[in-house]
Amino acid sequence: MDVIKVSAESRTSAVAGAIAGVVREHKRAEVQAIGAGAVNQAVKATAIARGYLHEDGLDVVCIPEFTTVEIEGKERTAVRLVVEPR
């Protein structure tokens, strides 16, 4: 399962659709964002995806955590949102 990477320019509806699709297929999705704008889009997309999945009878929760990623040889702190059924 791939991590869904979100940027500040990501369309929330597109990310929400991706989250919902991954949860339907794998029962769990991981969303990763670096920076305030990206985290904002990721949280909004997660809320929208929760609505999509609710229509399918799935009640999901979001578990936030910090993680470290390496980008161009530098370590960056990212926020990872784990979305899974309640």
The 8 nearest C-alpha neighbors of each residue, nearest first, counted from 0:
[[1, 2, 25, 28, 21, 29, 27, 3],
 [2, 0, 3, 29, 28, 21, 4, 30],
 [1, 3, 29, 30, 4, 31, 0, 28],
 [4, 2, 30, 31, 29, 1, 5, 18],
 [5, 3, 31, 30, 2, 32, 6, 29],
 [4, 6, 32, 37, 9, 31, 41, 3],
 [7, 5, 37, 9, 8, 32, 4, 36],
 [6, 8, 37, 36, 9, 40, 5, 38],
 [9, 7, 6, 10, 37, 40, 36, 5],
 [10, 8, 6, 7, 5, 11, 40, 14],
 [11, 9, 13, 12, 14, 8, 40, 44],
 [10, 12, 44, 14, 13, 15, 40, 9],
 [11, 13, 15, 14, 10, 16, 44, 47],
 [14, 12, 16, 10, 15, 11, 17, 9],
 [13, 15, 17, 11, 16, 12, 44, 18],
 [16, 14, 48, 44, 12, 18, 17, 13],
 [15, 17, 19, 13, 14, 18, 20, 12],
 [16, 18, 14, 20, 15, 19, 21, 13],
 [17, 19, 15, 21, 16, 20, 28, 22],
 [20, 18, 16, 22, 48, 17, 21, 23],
 [21, 19, 17, 23, 18, 22, 16, 24],
 [20, 22, 24, 18, 23, 19, 25, 28],
 [21, 23, 26, 27, 19, 25, 24, 28],
 [24, 22, 20, 21, 26, 25, 19, 27],
 [23, 25, 21, 22, 26, 20, 27, 19],
 [24, 26, 22, 27, 21, 23, 28, 0],
 [27, 25, 22, 23, 24, 83, 84, 21],
 [28, 26, 83, 22, 25, 82, 21, 29],
 [29, 27, 82, 22, 21, 81, 18, 30],
 [28, 30, 81, 2, 80, 3, 82, 79],
 [29, 31, 3, 80, 79, 2, 4, 81],
 [32, 30, 79, 4, 78, 3, 5, 80],
 [33, 31, 5, 37, 38, 78, 77, 4],
 [34, 32, 77, 37, 78, 38, 76, 35],
 [35, 33, 37, 36, 38, 32, 77, 7],
 [34, 36, 38, 37, 39, 33, 7, 32],
 [37, 35, 7, 39, 38, 34, 40, 6],
 [36, 38, 7, 6, 40, 32, 39, 34],
 [37, 39, 41, 35, 32, 40, 36, 42],
 [38, 40, 36, 37, 42, 41, 35, 43],
 [41, 39, 37, 43, 38, 42, 11, 44],
 [42, 40, 38, 44, 39, 43, 45, 37],
 [43, 41, 45, 39, 44, 40, 38, 46],
 [44, 42, 46, 40, 45, 41, 39, 47],
 [45, 43, 15, 11, 47, 41, 46, 42],
 [44, 46, 48, 42, 43, 47, 15, 41],
 [45, 47, 49, 43, 44, 48, 42, 50],
 [46, 48, 44, 50, 49, 45, 15, 43],
 [49, 47, 15, 51, 45, 50, 19, 46],
 [50, 48, 46, 52, 47, 51, 53, 45],
 [49, 51, 53, 47, 48, 52, 54, 46],
 [52, 50, 48, 49, 54, 53, 47, 19],
 [51, 53, 55, 49, 57, 54, 50, 48],
 [52, 54, 56, 57, 50, 55, 51, 58],
 [53, 55, 52, 56, 51, 50, 57, 49],
 [56, 54, 52, 53, 57, 51, 58, 50],
 [55, 57, 53, 54, 52, 58, 51, 59],
 [58, 56, 53, 52, 55, 59, 84, 54],
 [59, 57, 84, 53, 85, 56, 52, 60],
 [60, 58, 84, 85, 83, 57, 49, 82],
 [61, 59, 82, 83, 85, 84, 62, 58],
 [60, 62, 82, 81, 80, 63, 83, 59],
 [61, 63, 81, 80, 82, 60, 64, 79],
 [64, 62, 80, 79, 81, 61, 78, 65],
 [65, 63, 79, 78, 80, 66, 62, 81],
 [64, 66, 78, 77, 79, 76, 67, 63],
 [65, 67, 77, 76, 78, 79, 64, 68],
 [66, 68, 76, 75, 77, 74, 69, 65],
 [69, 67, 75, 74, 76, 70, 66, 77],
 [68, 70, 74, 73, 72, 75, 71, 67],
 [71, 69, 73, 72, 74, 68, 75, 67],
 [72, 70, 73, 69, 74, 75, 68, 67],
 [71, 73, 70, 69, 74, 68, 75, 67],
 [74, 72, 70, 69, 71, 75, 68, 67],
 [73, 75, 69, 68, 70, 67, 72, 76],
 [76, 74, 68, 67, 69, 77, 73, 70],
 [75, 77, 67, 66, 68, 65, 33, 74],
 [78, 76, 33, 66, 32, 65, 67, 75],
 [77, 79, 65, 32, 31, 64, 66, 33],
 [78, 80, 31, 64, 30, 63, 65, 77],
 [81, 79, 63, 30, 62, 29, 61, 82],
 [80, 82, 29, 62, 61, 28, 63, 79],
 [83, 81, 61, 28, 60, 27, 80, 29],
 [82, 84, 27, 59, 60, 26, 81, 85],
 [85, 83, 59, 58, 60, 57, 26, 82],
 [84, 59, 60, 58, 83, 57, 61, 82]]
